[in-house]
Amino acid sequence: MGTDLSSFSNAMDNADYVLVDGVVFATEYLRAPDDATSIDDIVIEAKHGGAEIMFTRGEIDGAEDLGEGVYRLKSGEELRFLSSATLH
């Protein structure tokens, strides 16, 4: 992974929402990536209305840390993890 695993894990820790390219999704499942996580393991599942997204370890590997909890994936998508307190 291009970023520090602990940095990414800390950003996603207790996140209630994930902002993906400007759209807020409610997190359904988060698994902090670690050395035991394979590239096919799902680490993020989230919903926005009827839309569902998921990201695997392979998709987040190599994510660029843009600072302040924002990451750019190899695919170009930007992720930011948010808690309920952030949205108030």
ABEGO torsion letter per residue (X at the ends): XABBAAAAAAAABGBABBBBGGBBBBBABBBBBBAABBAABBABBBBBEABBBBBBAAAABGBBBAEGGBBBBAAGBBBBBBBAAAAX
